């Protein structure tokens, strides 16, 4: 497969999911290295790296001249002890409220994407839910809902939901009768959708009613989580652990290229020092050194010891740059996935945020949006302003952390060559008008209209971004190295 370096994380998660879901049970041996190479179309170097990651995660044990054996126990027989602790009430409530605003729309969309044959997977998971084995029962319950997140074929959404800590949530006490009622409700849910098809209102109502049959609806249920769980300390460093090493340094040089393209840096301008860039981007000196080395190689910057780093006077070099499609695809995928998550979740989040906005803040938002003089010159500034505003008003720390990552990823648009253009001016003006109309609704304290118009605008922007990516063949670059169906199949 092309671009092995971008495959090992994906393959790791595919095999990890199979082990944790019981498809590859404890005691099983993995296929040989050559078989895995053939199955995933990668080199033996990539497979060896995956095996190291699986070993480090405590899922397999490797033995000399023998195939790796699975050591993960899918159904622990006893309650967790040791470093596991009871949840923090406030942190747990924060995560649960966040999950309602983020997970429900993603689950709803994942369900809408399911074809008839896809339902065999969640149906089989439910059938394996035995209330007499509580640990295995609730683990399969989590896998059931996780399937629909994965069905969105959006890795960022899956990793975001996984980061909330639900997979590590263990119930101290379990109600057998509740378990049977819950499993029967899930079987009924699957059967009705397979028979009647997807109906959005029905799905939302069912999700709410089914939740009442879980321990999450019982204030008297106690939970165990690891000491570093979001259910104890909140969600920390979401953006950092999602990035690969390649994305860290490529993100810096793509950002600098984007700032030069929009005129923020001009020929002869001095760029931030390595120390300043390390603080700005939150990376190490090795990462900034790699990024500047590549920009020097392309002739975009000049650097001399003791003098600093300067934008080259030969800006023709910008037009002659060849950027490895792997790096563009990696950033575009993150960009597109963030925009999709935003379009699916923003209406509920905007409604939550708007409830805490004063007329003065709404007026300031209008002023900022109306001050944009050239919406075609910078790639969609109005949505960024609106997204900044919404993120700033979010009251749940976990949700705010997620939306700050989405905001950061939305800005990737300015880093991607060719997307920084003066095309689609009418569409960009339409986006600006939609943002202003939403802001005026907010000023009138019409929260429902503000949220629905913001959602409509982000849906519109999402379609425009996808079309432009297809126009510049970026869409195909993403498809070449990333198969989203592997997340759920």
BELMO-V97777 format. One line per field, one symbol per residue. ss: DSSP state (@ for helix, = for strand, . for the rest). A space follows every 50 residues. Layout:
ss=???
This chain:
ss=...@@@.@@@@@@@@@@@@@........=...@@@@@@@@...@@@@@@@ @@@@@@...====..=====.............===..@@@@@@@@@@@@ @@@@@@@@@@@@@..@@@@@@@@@@@@......@@@@@@@@@@@@@@@@@ @...@@@@@@@@...@@@.==....@@@@@@@@@@@@@@@@@@@@@...@ @@@@@@@@@@@...@@@.....====...@@@@....@@@@@..@@@@@@ @@@@@@@@@@@........=...@@@@@@@@...@@@@@@@@@@@@@... ====...====....@@@@.....@@@@@@@@@@@@@@@@@@@@@@@@@@ @@@@....@@@@@@@@@@@@..........@@@@@@@@@@@@@...@@@@ @@@@@@@@@@@@@@@.........@@@@@@@@@@@@@@@@@@@...@@@@ @@@@@@@@@@@@@@@@@@@@@..@@@@@@@@..@@@@..
